[in-house]
Amino acid sequence: MGSTTTQAAMTPRQRWLALFSRQTPDRVPTDFWCTPEVYGRLVKDLGCRDEEALWQQLHIDRPRFFGPTPLRRNHPDDPQAGIWGTKGVKIDYGSGSYGETTFHPLAHMTTAAEIHRFRWPSPDDYDYQVITAALEKDDDFRLRNAGVYEPFLLYCSMRSMEKAFEDLALDPDIAEAGLGHIFDFHHEHLRRVFEAGKGKIDFMYLAEDLGAQTGPLMSLDMYRRFLLPNQKKMADLARSFGIKIFYHTDGAAYQFLPDLIDVVGIDILNPIQWRCPGMERQRLVKDFGHRIIFHGAVDNQHTLPFGSPADVRQEVRENLDIFRVRHGGRYICAPCHNLQPVTPTANIVAMYETLQEFGSLK
């Protein structure tokens, strides 16, 4: 009588690593982004005891994040402010809340000299050994993420969004001063993070929202002057430690993608808001599918919150076909941004059930 053998399923980490190395995983990897309110509701609705149980039940290959412990949580000149000098409040909108910055410490400054005199935070304000200790205990089951660099978002918080964008056109010296200090902090901060990882960190999170719903948030020339050089330096730093680059930009960001791929050298593009002009899925696959991994693309502005479970299933299957995952294409299925409380639990479950049914690559 003959015998059969069943190949063991890959772990979540093995699936992601297979995409990085241009190998074919057993199925399309998955990820999950949501607000705290959605997470709490899902745990309750699905009867999960904790976070890991939720990921296991929905077959989500979510990475683990490792970070240092802050030794200081307030700015030395203002004990009511965070380390960057900003203050904020939580805005309750009924089914959830979001953070709103109410104090911008650089907003009143009119010269680069004032920006330089501001008391900027120091990497010495963090304990990095906690990363080493946590990674030594890690079981290798999930991908490991450490390091975040999103400078213009932080500059907007410190300067105010209106003045931050005005600076790019009207006060470039101020913008370069502020962004320069933010870069200097993060370059040393992340060097220490990566060193503490001792070769066990898989990827870092590099981000900047370059697109709005209908077009870019800034010109390509502005991006190349104010953001691109330091994004490349940060990516080069990560690569020197063998770390991959996960890049996040919302919206209609097509015009920036050649620089992100050819100059910065990103490995993953997120979140693929394919209803925005220029971000059509077929176009992205045609132009860049041989170069990068696509992450996201399940619409959380229309389909997931306001469609039916059948609509969600159809869109997931469209993504599987468009990104050619059945032919070894590189795609990670996930919502295209944080799921909001308006998104029904049934739609979220439908997304991952459909992936389980149709996402096999073996």
Short mmCIF file of the C-alpha atoms (twelve columns), coordinates in Angstrom:
data_MODEL
# 
_entry.id   MODEL 
# 
loop_
_atom_site.group_PDB 
_atom_site.id 
_atom_site.type_symbol 
_atom_site.label_atom_id 
_atom_site.label_alt_id 
_atom_site.label_comp_id 
_atom_site.label_asym_id 
_atom_site.label_seq_id 
_atom_site.Cartn_x 
_atom_site.Cartn_y 
_atom_site.Cartn_z 
_atom_site.pdbx_PDB_model_num 
ATOM 1   C CA . MET A 1   0.000   0.000  0.000   1 
ATOM 2   C CA . GLY A 2   1.454   3.348  -1.042  1 
ATOM 3   C CA . SER A 3   2.046   6.265  1.311   1 
ATOM 4   C CA . THR A 4   1.587   9.983  0.815   1 
ATOM 5   C CA . THR A 5   3.436   12.855 2.335   1 
ATOM 6   C CA . THR A 6   2.048   16.272 3.062   1 
ATOM 7   C CA . GLN A 7   4.376   19.227 2.778   1 
ATOM 8   C CA . ALA A 8   4.370   21.316 5.929   1 
ATOM 9   C CA . ALA A 9   2.901   24.806 5.578   1 
ATOM 10  C CA . MET A 10  5.329   27.690 5.657   1 
ATOM 11  C CA . THR A 11  5.488   29.968 8.664   1 
ATOM 12  C CA . PRO A 12  4.482   33.620 8.227   1 
ATOM 13  C CA . ARG A 13  8.136   34.656 8.222   1 
ATOM 14  C CA . GLN A 14  9.049   32.064 5.617   1 
ATOM 15  C CA . ARG A 15  6.304   33.367 3.305   1 
ATOM 16  C CA . TRP A 16  7.596   36.946 3.416   1 
ATOM 17  C CA . LEU A 17  11.210  35.841 3.069   1 
ATOM 18  C CA . ALA A 18  10.290  33.757 0.026   1 
ATOM 19  C CA . LEU A 19  8.986   36.898 -1.686  1 
ATOM 20  C CA . PHE A 20  12.141  38.826 -0.758  1 
ATOM 21  C CA . SER A 21  14.288  36.122 -2.354  1 
ATOM 22  C CA . ARG A 22  12.023  35.852 -5.426  1 
ATOM 23  C CA . GLN A 23  10.905  32.358 -4.474  1 
ATOM 24  C CA . THR A 24  7.300   31.118 -4.477  1 
ATOM 25  C CA . PRO A 25  5.668   30.715 -1.054  1 
ATOM 26  C CA . ASP A 26  2.993   28.100 -0.355  1 
ATOM 27  C CA . ARG A 27  0.330   30.810 -0.493  1 
ATOM 28  C CA . VAL A 28  0.033   34.555 -0.844  1 
ATOM 29  C CA . PRO A 29  1.235   36.193 2.396   1 
ATOM 30  C CA . THR A 30  -1.188  38.401 4.321   1 
ATOM 31  C CA . ASP A 31  -0.969  41.412 6.610   1 
ATOM 32  C CA . PHE A 32  -3.377  43.457 8.700   1 
ATOM 33  C CA . TRP A 33  -3.703  47.160 9.517   1 
ATOM 34  C CA . CYS A 34  -6.491  48.585 11.684  1 
ATOM 35  C CA . THR A 35  -7.382  51.098 14.383  1 
ATOM 36  C CA . PRO A 36  -7.348  49.973 18.040  1 
ATOM 37  C CA . GLU A 37  -11.146 50.016 18.064  1 
ATOM 38  C CA . VAL A 38  -11.338 47.533 15.191  1 
ATOM 39  C CA . TYR A 39  -8.773  45.263 16.805  1 
ATOM 40  C CA . GLY A 40  -10.702 45.230 20.080  1 
ATOM 41  C CA . ARG A 41  -13.960 44.459 18.299  1 
ATOM 42  C CA . LEU A 42  -12.443 41.624 16.259  1 
ATOM 43  C CA . VAL A 43  -10.944 39.946 19.307  1 
ATOM 44  C CA . LYS A 44  -14.373 40.030 20.929  1 
ATOM 45  C CA . ASP A 45  -16.410 39.056 17.860  1 
ATOM 46  C CA . LEU A 46  -14.148 36.136 16.964  1 
ATOM 47  C CA . GLY A 47  -13.640 34.966 20.544  1 
ATOM 48  C CA . CYS A 48  -9.847  35.270 20.500  1 
ATOM 49  C CA . ARG A 49  -7.908  35.292 23.743  1 
ATOM 50  C CA . ASP A 50  -5.137  37.586 22.488  1 
ATOM 51  C CA . GLU A 51  -3.451  39.136 19.458  1 
ATOM 52  C CA . GLU A 52  -1.609  36.024 18.333  1 
ATOM 53  C CA . ALA A 53  -4.817  33.977 18.489  1 
ATOM 54  C CA . LEU A 54  -6.490  36.520 16.191  1 
ATOM 55  C CA . TRP A 55  -3.692  36.343 13.630  1 
ATOM 56  C CA . GLN A 56  -3.764  32.547 13.738  1 
ATOM 57  C CA . GLN A 57  -7.536  32.328 13.336  1 
ATOM 58  C CA . LEU A 58  -7.566  34.631 10.299  1 
ATOM 59  C CA . HIS A 59  -4.305  33.189 8.870   1 
ATOM 60  C CA . ILE A 60  -2.612  36.597 8.992   1 
ATOM 61  C CA . ASP A 61  1.163   36.698 8.477   1 
ATOM 62  C CA . ARG A 62  1.553   39.931 10.417  1 
ATOM 63  C CA . PRO A 63  5.158   40.872 11.309  1 
ATOM 64  C CA . ARG A 64  6.351   41.684 14.812  1 
ATOM 65  C CA . PHE A 65  7.742   45.112 15.660  1 
ATOM 66  C CA . PHE A 66  10.788  45.594 17.883  1 
ATOM 67  C CA . GLY A 67  11.728  48.988 19.245  1 
ATOM 68  C CA . PRO A 68  13.816  50.671 21.945  1 
ATOM 69  C CA . THR A 69  12.447  51.846 25.261  1 
ATOM 70  C CA . PRO A 70  12.267  55.634 25.725  1 
ATOM 71  C CA . LEU A 71  14.190  56.883 28.754  1 
ATOM 72  C CA . ARG A 72  12.563  60.297 28.381  1 
ATOM 73  C CA . ARG A 73  8.979   60.924 27.292  1 
ATOM 74  C CA . ASN A 74  8.800   64.703 27.567  1 
ATOM 75  C CA . HIS A 75  10.645  67.646 26.080  1 
ATOM 76  C CA . PRO A 76  13.206  69.132 28.535  1 
ATOM 77  C CA . ASP A 77  11.726  72.622 28.099  1 
ATOM 78  C CA . ASP A 78  8.094   71.555 28.465  1 
ATOM 79  C CA . PRO A 79  7.077   68.614 30.672  1 
ATOM 80  C CA . GLN A 80  3.603   68.706 29.075  1 
ATOM 81  C CA . ALA A 81  4.995   68.066 25.584  1 
ATOM 82  C CA . GLY A 82  6.394   64.937 23.967  1 
ATOM 83  C CA . ILE A 83  10.089  64.579 23.153  1 
ATOM 84  C CA . TRP A 84  9.643   66.530 19.893  1 
ATOM 85  C CA . GLY A 85  7.947   69.384 21.725  1 
ATOM 86  C CA . THR A 86  4.481   68.718 20.308  1 
ATOM 87  C CA . LYS A 87  1.218   68.469 22.236  1 
ATOM 88  C CA . GLY A 88  -2.011  66.850 21.183  1 
ATOM 89  C CA . VAL A 89  -5.459  65.683 22.152  1 
ATOM 90  C CA . LYS A 90  -7.683  62.742 21.303  1 
ATOM 91  C CA . ILE A 91  -10.697 63.614 19.189  1 
ATOM 92  C CA . ASP A 92  -13.694 61.336 19.795  1 
ATOM 93  C CA . TYR A 93  -15.893 60.801 16.736  1 
ATOM 94  C CA . GLY A 94  -18.309 58.349 18.314  1 
ATOM 95  C CA . SER A 95  -17.084 54.922 17.207  1 
ATOM 96  C CA . GLY A 96  -13.427 55.735 17.782  1 
ATOM 97  C CA . SER A 97  -10.858 58.484 18.212  1 
ATOM 98  C CA . TYR A 98  -7.800  59.962 16.545  1 
ATOM 99  C CA . GLY A 99  -4.907  62.149 17.638  1 
ATOM 100 C CA . GLU A 100 -4.820  65.851 16.733  1 
ATOM 101 C CA . THR A 101 -1.714  68.013 17.273  1 
ATOM 102 C CA . THR A 102 -2.620  71.176 19.170  1 
ATOM 103 C CA . PHE A 103 0.823   72.708 19.697  1 
ATOM 104 C CA . HIS A 104 3.562   73.009 17.063  1 
ATOM 105 C CA . PRO A 105 6.863   74.066 18.691  1 
ATOM 106 C CA . LEU A 106 8.443   75.359 15.468  1 
ATOM 107 C CA . ALA A 107 5.397   77.253 14.208  1 
ATOM 108 C CA . HIS A 108 6.478   80.690 15.449  1 
ATOM 109 C CA . MET A 109 10.039  80.483 14.084  1 
ATOM 110 C CA . THR A 110 11.005  82.659 11.132  1 
ATOM 111 C CA . THR A 111 14.673  81.777 10.548  1 
ATOM 112 C CA . ALA A 112 16.809  78.684 10.179  1 
ATOM 113 C CA . ALA A 113 18.893  79.900 13.119  1 
ATOM 114 C CA . GLU A 114 15.863  79.574 15.408  1 
ATOM 115 C CA . ILE A 115 15.295  76.045 14.126  1 
ATOM 116 C CA . HIS A 116 18.891  75.156 14.953  1 
ATOM 117 C CA . ARG A 117 18.556  76.556 18.500  1 
ATOM 118 C CA . PHE A 118 15.578  74.339 19.292  1 
ATOM 119 C CA . ARG A 119 16.399  71.566 21.767  1 
ATOM 120 C CA . TRP A 120 16.204  68.483 19.575  1 
ATOM 121 C CA . PRO A 121 15.909  64.992 21.089  1 
ATOM 122 C CA . SER A 122 18.925  62.706 21.355  1 
ATOM 123 C CA . PRO A 123 19.337  58.986 20.642  1 
ATOM 124 C CA . ASP A 124 20.846  58.828 24.129  1 
ATOM 125 C CA . ASP A 125 17.262  59.121 25.398  1 
ATOM 126 C CA . TYR A 126 16.576  55.473 24.457  1 
ATOM 127 C CA . ASP A 127 17.515  52.022 25.728  1 
ATOM 128 C CA . TYR A 128 18.402  49.894 22.698  1 
ATOM 129 C CA . GLN A 129 19.422  46.734 24.525  1 
ATOM 130 C CA . VAL A 130 15.783  45.797 24.982  1 
ATOM 131 C CA . ILE A 131 15.760  45.068 21.230  1 
ATOM 132 C CA . THR A 132 18.638  42.624 21.573  1 
ATOM 133 C CA . ALA A 133 16.974  40.908 24.522  1 
ATOM 134 C CA . ALA A 134 13.591  40.619 22.781  1 
ATOM 135 C CA . LEU A 135 15.094  39.246 19.566  1 
ATOM 136 C CA . GLU A 136 17.076  36.647 21.490  1 
ATOM 137 C CA . LYS A 137 13.747  35.292 22.793  1 
ATOM 138 C CA . ASP A 138 11.957  35.494 19.443  1 
ATOM 139 C CA . ASP A 139 10.814  32.180 17.939  1 
ATOM 140 C CA . ASP A 140 11.376  33.109 14.262  1 
ATOM 141 C CA . PHE A 141 7.699   32.435 13.505  1 
ATOM 142 C CA . ARG A 142 6.935   35.953 12.265  1 
ATOM 143 C CA . LEU A 143 8.876   38.494 10.246  1 
ATOM 144 C CA . ARG A 144 10.790  41.040 12.322  1 
ATOM 145 C CA . ASN A 145 10.361  44.781 11.781  1 
ATOM 146 C CA . ALA A 146 12.389  47.508 13.483  1 
ATOM 147 C CA . GLY A 147 12.933  51.149 12.610  1 
ATOM 148 C CA . VAL A 148 10.645  53.923 11.362  1 
ATOM 149 C CA . TYR A 149 11.586  57.026 9.352   1 
ATOM 150 C CA . GLU A 150 8.832   59.422 8.197   1 
ATOM 151 C CA . PRO A 151 10.405  62.881 8.442   1 
ATOM 152 C CA . PHE A 152 7.989   65.233 6.690   1 
ATOM 153 C CA . LEU A 153 5.035   63.943 8.705   1 
ATOM 154 C CA . LEU A 154 6.976   64.755 11.866  1 
ATOM 155 C CA . TYR A 155 8.008   68.139 10.470  1 
ATOM 156 C CA . CYS A 156 4.342   68.933 9.772   1 
ATOM 157 C CA . SER A 157 3.515   68.101 13.379  1 
ATOM 158 C CA . MET A 158 6.297   70.329 14.696  1 
ATOM 159 C CA . ARG A 159 5.833   73.223 12.257  1 
ATOM 160 C CA . SER A 160 2.080   72.866 11.415  1 
ATOM 161 C CA . MET A 161 0.992   71.308 8.158   1 
ATOM 162 C CA . GLU A 162 0.221   74.619 6.488   1 
ATOM 163 C CA . LYS A 163 3.609   76.178 7.278   1 
ATOM 164 C CA . ALA A 164 5.488   72.960 6.509   1 
ATOM 165 C CA . PHE A 165 4.178   72.927 2.940   1 
ATOM 166 C CA . GLU A 166 4.678   76.681 2.597   1 
ATOM 167 C CA . ASP A 167 8.302   76.242 3.666   1 
ATOM 168 C CA . LEU A 168 8.994   73.993 0.680   1 
ATOM 169 C CA . ALA A 169 8.145   76.866 -1.658  1 
ATOM 170 C CA . LEU A 170 8.742   80.033 0.371   1 
ATOM 171 C CA . ASP A 171 11.258  79.248 3.129   1 
ATOM 172 C CA . PRO A 172 13.421  76.343 1.939   1 
ATOM 173 C CA . ASP A 173 16.195  77.188 4.416   1 
ATOM 174 C CA . ILE A 174 13.794  76.631 7.300   1 
ATOM 175 C CA . ALA A 175 12.540  73.366 5.801   1 
ATOM 176 C CA . GLU A 176 16.074  72.098 5.231   1 
ATOM 177 C CA . ALA A 177 17.082  73.020 8.767   1 
ATOM 178 C CA . GLY A 178 14.141  71.227 10.362  1 
ATOM 179 C CA . LEU A 179 14.323  68.166 8.129   1 
ATOM 180 C CA . GLY A 180 18.080  68.071 8.609   1 
ATOM 181 C CA . HIS A 181 17.770  67.801 12.390  1 
ATOM 182 C CA . ILE A 182 15.079  65.147 12.047  1 
ATOM 183 C CA . PHE A 183 17.339  63.152 9.735   1 
ATOM 184 C CA . ASP A 184 20.400  63.502 11.964  1 
ATOM 185 C CA . PHE A 185 18.474  62.139 14.938  1 
ATOM 186 C CA . HIS A 186 16.975  59.233 13.045  1 
ATOM 187 C CA . HIS A 187 20.161  58.215 11.252  1 
ATOM 188 C CA . GLU A 188 21.968  57.700 14.542  1 
ATOM 189 C CA . HIS A 189 18.844  56.381 16.285  1 
ATOM 190 C CA . LEU A 190 18.255  53.729 13.619  1 
ATOM 191 C CA . ARG A 191 21.940  52.839 13.426  1 
ATOM 192 C CA . ARG A 192 21.715  51.914 17.108  1 
ATOM 193 C CA . VAL A 193 18.434  50.037 16.518  1 
ATOM 194 C CA . PHE A 194 19.981  48.033 13.682  1 
ATOM 195 C CA . GLU A 195 23.137  47.308 15.653  1 
ATOM 196 C CA . ALA A 196 21.047  46.087 18.570  1 
ATOM 197 C CA . GLY A 197 19.250  43.768 16.143  1 
ATOM 198 C CA . LYS A 198 22.483  41.821 15.594  1 
ATOM 199 C CA . GLY A 199 21.450  40.650 12.129  1 
ATOM 200 C CA . LYS A 200 17.962  39.485 13.105  1 
ATOM 201 C CA . ILE A 201 15.914  42.433 11.769  1 
ATOM 202 C CA . ASP A 202 14.185  41.673 8.470   1 
ATOM 203 C CA . PHE A 203 12.823  45.061 7.364   1 
ATOM 204 C CA . MET A 204 12.365  48.691 8.325   1 
ATOM 205 C CA . TYR A 205 9.445   51.060 7.712   1 
ATOM 206 C CA . LEU A 206 10.362  53.990 5.457   1 
ATOM 207 C CA . ALA A 207 7.470   56.311 4.715   1 
ATOM 208 C CA . GLU A 208 6.186   59.623 3.497   1 
ATOM 209 C CA . ASP A 209 2.728   60.345 2.144   1 
ATOM 210 C CA . LEU A 210 3.521   61.758 -1.291  1 
ATOM 211 C CA . GLY A 211 0.055   61.507 -2.826  1 
ATOM 212 C CA . ALA A 212 -3.433  62.802 -2.098  1 
ATOM 213 C CA . GLN A 213 -6.672  61.336 -3.446  1 
ATOM 214 C CA . THR A 214 -6.404  62.961 -6.875  1 
ATOM 215 C CA . GLY A 215 -2.751  63.918 -7.320  1 
ATOM 216 C CA . PRO A 216 0.660   64.465 -5.704  1 
ATOM 217 C CA . LEU A 217 1.049   66.446 -2.485  1 
ATOM 218 C CA . MET A 218 4.239   68.078 -3.756  1 
ATOM 219 C CA . SER A 219 6.133   68.436 -6.998  1 
ATOM 220 C CA . LEU A 220 8.718   65.904 -8.067  1 
ATOM 221 C CA . ASP A 221 11.391  68.624 -7.839  1 
ATOM 222 C CA . MET A 222 10.431  69.363 -4.241  1 
ATOM 223 C CA . TYR A 223 10.541  65.670 -3.375  1 
ATOM 224 C CA . ARG A 224 13.963  65.341 -4.946  1 
ATOM 225 C CA . ARG A 225 15.304  68.349 -3.066  1 
ATOM 226 C CA . PHE A 226 13.837  67.896 0.396   1 
ATOM 227 C CA . LEU A 227 13.152  64.181 0.890   1 
ATOM 228 C CA . LEU A 228 14.805  61.883 -1.646  1 
ATOM 229 C CA . PRO A 229 18.475  62.317 -0.617  1 
ATOM 230 C CA . ASN A 230 17.861  61.447 3.024   1 
ATOM 231 C CA . GLN A 231 15.461  58.631 2.178   1 
ATOM 232 C CA . LYS A 232 18.247  57.097 0.121   1 
ATOM 233 C CA . LYS A 233 20.758  57.548 2.954   1 
ATOM 234 C CA . MET A 234 18.385  55.869 5.398   1 
ATOM 235 C CA . ALA A 235 17.719  53.005 3.002   1 
ATOM 236 C CA . ASP A 236 21.462  52.613 2.427   1 
ATOM 237 C CA . LEU A 237 21.981  52.437 6.192   1 
ATOM 238 C CA . ALA A 238 19.366  49.701 6.504   1 
ATOM 239 C CA . ARG A 239 20.812  47.732 3.591   1 
ATOM 240 C CA . SER A 240 24.261  47.852 5.191   1 
ATOM 241 C CA . PHE A 241 22.719  45.689 7.937   1 
ATOM 242 C CA . GLY A 242 20.950  43.379 5.460   1 
ATOM 243 C CA . ILE A 243 17.562  44.969 6.147   1 
ATOM 244 C CA . LYS A 244 14.822  45.301 3.503   1 
ATOM 245 C CA . ILE A 245 12.838  48.501 2.848   1 
ATOM 246 C CA . PHE A 246 9.062   48.590 3.299   1 
ATOM 247 C CA . TYR A 247 7.803   51.887 1.835   1 
ATOM 248 C CA . HIS A 248 4.454   53.514 2.598   1 
ATOM 249 C CA . THR A 249 2.872   56.323 0.625   1 
ATOM 250 C CA . ASP A 250 -0.832  57.021 0.357   1 
ATOM 251 C CA . GLY A 251 -2.690  58.309 -2.652  1 
ATOM 252 C CA . ALA A 252 -1.771  59.193 -6.227  1 
ATOM 253 C CA . ALA A 253 1.995   58.790 -5.977  1 
ATOM 254 C CA . TYR A 254 2.874   57.287 -9.367  1 
ATOM 255 C CA . GLN A 255 5.293   60.059 -10.407 1 
ATOM 256 C CA . PHE A 256 7.536   59.286 -7.416  1 
ATOM 257 C CA . LEU A 257 7.753   55.526 -7.953  1 
ATOM 258 C CA . PRO A 258 10.714  55.470 -10.387 1 
ATOM 259 C CA . ASP A 259 12.839  57.409 -7.872  1 
ATOM 260 C CA . LEU A 260 11.657  55.237 -4.988  1 
ATOM 261 C CA . ILE A 261 12.553  52.081 -6.879  1 
ATOM 262 C CA . ASP A 262 15.682  53.170 -8.776  1 
ATOM 263 C CA . VAL A 263 17.255  55.581 -6.265  1 
ATOM 264 C CA . VAL A 264 15.936  54.704 -2.799  1 
ATOM 265 C CA . GLY A 265 15.757  51.019 -3.680  1 
ATOM 266 C CA . ILE A 266 12.526  50.051 -1.939  1 
ATOM 267 C CA . ASP A 267 11.542  46.372 -1.724  1 
ATOM 268 C CA . ILE A 268 7.830   46.687 -0.833  1 
ATOM 269 C CA . LEU A 269 5.302   49.324 -1.909  1 
ATOM 270 C CA . ASN A 270 2.281   49.965 0.319   1 
ATOM 271 C CA . PRO A 271 -0.701  50.542 0.351   1 
ATOM 272 C CA . ILE A 272 -1.772  50.603 -3.359  1 
ATOM 273 C CA . GLN A 273 -4.801  52.905 -3.314  1 
ATOM 274 C CA . TRP A 274 -5.714  51.756 -6.799  1 
ATOM 275 C CA . ARG A 275 -8.721  54.058 -7.216  1 
ATOM 276 C CA . CYS A 276 -6.371  57.080 -7.179  1 
ATOM 277 C CA . PRO A 277 -5.276  58.355 -10.613 1 
ATOM 278 C CA . GLY A 278 -2.133  56.649 -11.865 1 
ATOM 279 C CA . MET A 279 -2.241  53.885 -9.247  1 
ATOM 280 C CA . GLU A 280 -4.277  51.437 -11.325 1 
ATOM 281 C CA . ARG A 281 -3.261  47.905 -10.423 1 
ATOM 282 C CA . GLN A 282 -2.650  46.710 -13.981 1 
ATOM 283 C CA . ARG A 283 -0.445  49.713 -14.701 1 
ATOM 284 C CA . LEU A 284 1.637   49.200 -11.584 1 
ATOM 285 C CA . VAL A 285 2.168   45.529 -12.401 1 
ATOM 286 C CA . LYS A 286 3.126   46.328 -15.995 1 
ATOM 287 C CA . ASP A 287 5.581   49.079 -15.038 1 
ATOM 288 C CA . PHE A 288 7.049   47.827 -11.776 1 
ATOM 289 C CA . GLY A 289 5.880   44.267 -11.092 1 
ATOM 290 C CA . HIS A 290 9.275   42.787 -11.914 1 
ATOM 291 C CA . ARG A 291 10.991  45.109 -9.432  1 
ATOM 292 C CA . ILE A 292 9.011   45.280 -6.185  1 
ATOM 293 C CA . ILE A 293 6.533   43.526 -3.909  1 
ATOM 294 C CA . PHE A 294 3.033   45.018 -3.759  1 
ATOM 295 C CA . HIS A 295 1.385   45.229 -0.334  1 
ATOM 296 C CA . GLY A 296 -2.265  46.050 0.389   1 
ATOM 297 C CA . ALA A 297 -4.682  46.912 -2.447  1 
ATOM 298 C CA . VAL A 298 -7.912  45.793 -0.750  1 
ATOM 299 C CA . ASP A 299 -9.819  49.080 -0.731  1 
ATOM 300 C CA . ASN A 300 -10.658 50.287 2.781   1 
ATOM 301 C CA . GLN A 301 -12.398 53.474 1.621   1 
ATOM 302 C CA . HIS A 302 -15.129 51.809 -0.438  1 
ATOM 303 C CA . THR A 303 -15.158 48.015 -0.642  1 
ATOM 304 C CA . LEU A 304 -14.275 46.970 2.892   1 
ATOM 305 C CA . PRO A 305 -16.402 49.498 4.816   1 
ATOM 306 C CA . PHE A 306 -19.382 49.855 2.468   1 
ATOM 307 C CA . GLY A 307 -19.399 46.782 0.243   1 
ATOM 308 C CA . SER A 308 -20.845 43.359 0.966   1 
ATOM 309 C CA . PRO A 309 -18.820 40.239 1.814   1 
ATOM 310 C CA . ALA A 310 -19.379 39.205 -1.815  1 
ATOM 311 C CA . ASP A 311 -17.868 42.510 -2.982  1 
ATOM 312 C CA . VAL A 312 -14.843 41.918 -0.763  1 
ATOM 313 C CA . ARG A 313 -14.380 38.394 -2.072  1 
ATOM 314 C CA . GLN A 314 -14.531 39.650 -5.644  1 
ATOM 315 C CA . GLU A 315 -11.912 42.344 -5.038  1 
ATOM 316 C CA . VAL A 316 -9.535  39.941 -3.317  1 
ATOM 317 C CA . ARG A 317 -9.827  37.554 -6.263  1 
ATOM 318 C CA . GLU A 318 -9.232  40.443 -8.673  1 
ATOM 319 C CA . ASN A 319 -6.043  41.329 -6.794  1 
ATOM 320 C CA . LEU A 320 -4.840  37.743 -6.867  1 
ATOM 321 C CA . ASP A 321 -5.347  37.682 -10.621 1 
ATOM 322 C CA . ILE A 322 -3.973  41.159 -11.396 1 
ATOM 323 C CA . PHE A 323 -0.830  40.728 -9.332  1 
ATOM 324 C CA . ARG A 324 -0.399  37.307 -10.941 1 
ATOM 325 C CA . VAL A 325 0.191   35.481 -7.722  1 
ATOM 326 C CA . ARG A 326 -0.722  32.176 -9.367  1 
ATOM 327 C CA . HIS A 327 2.366   32.629 -11.532 1 
ATOM 328 C CA . GLY A 328 4.742   33.457 -8.701  1 
ATOM 329 C CA . GLY A 329 4.097   37.195 -8.601  1 
ATOM 330 C CA . ARG A 330 5.032   39.058 -5.473  1 
ATOM 331 C CA . TYR A 331 2.012   40.300 -3.559  1 
ATOM 332 C CA . ILE A 332 1.034   40.581 0.112   1 
ATOM 333 C CA . CYS A 333 -2.728  40.753 0.582   1 
ATOM 334 C CA . ALA A 334 -3.894  43.351 3.101   1 
ATOM 335 C CA . PRO A 335 -6.263  46.291 3.494   1 
ATOM 336 C CA . CYS A 336 -4.835  49.364 1.786   1 
ATOM 337 C CA . HIS A 337 -4.688  51.236 5.105   1 
ATOM 338 C CA . ASN A 338 -5.946  51.044 8.690   1 
ATOM 339 C CA . LEU A 339 -9.417  49.522 8.843   1 
ATOM 340 C CA . GLN A 340 -11.840 51.933 10.475  1 
ATOM 341 C CA . PRO A 341 -14.671 51.081 12.928  1 
ATOM 342 C CA . VAL A 342 -17.240 51.441 10.126  1 
ATOM 343 C CA . THR A 343 -15.824 48.273 8.524   1 
ATOM 344 C CA . PRO A 344 -18.040 45.220 9.327   1 
ATOM 345 C CA . THR A 345 -16.430 42.190 10.902  1 
ATOM 346 C CA . ALA A 346 -18.017 40.008 8.204   1 
ATOM 347 C CA . ASN A 347 -16.145 41.899 5.489   1 
ATOM 348 C CA . ILE A 348 -12.830 41.538 7.270   1 
ATOM 349 C CA . VAL A 349 -13.357 37.812 7.700   1 
ATOM 350 C CA . ALA A 350 -14.387 37.501 4.045   1 
ATOM 351 C CA . MET A 351 -11.094 39.069 2.940   1 
ATOM 352 C CA . TYR A 352 -8.965  36.467 4.698   1 
ATOM 353 C CA . GLU A 353 -11.252 33.522 4.007   1 
ATOM 354 C CA . THR A 354 -11.081 34.298 0.280   1 
ATOM 355 C CA . LEU A 355 -7.322  34.468 0.436   1 
ATOM 356 C CA . GLN A 356 -7.224  31.084 2.164   1 
ATOM 357 C CA . GLU A 357 -9.469  29.588 -0.519  1 
ATOM 358 C CA . PHE A 358 -7.836  31.056 -3.616  1 
ATOM 359 C CA . GLY A 359 -4.366  32.185 -2.544  1 
ATOM 360 C CA . SER A 360 -2.491  28.897 -2.766  1 
ATOM 361 C CA . LEU A 361 0.651   29.015 -4.910  1 
ATOM 362 C CA . LYS A 362 1.541   25.332 -4.731  1 
# 
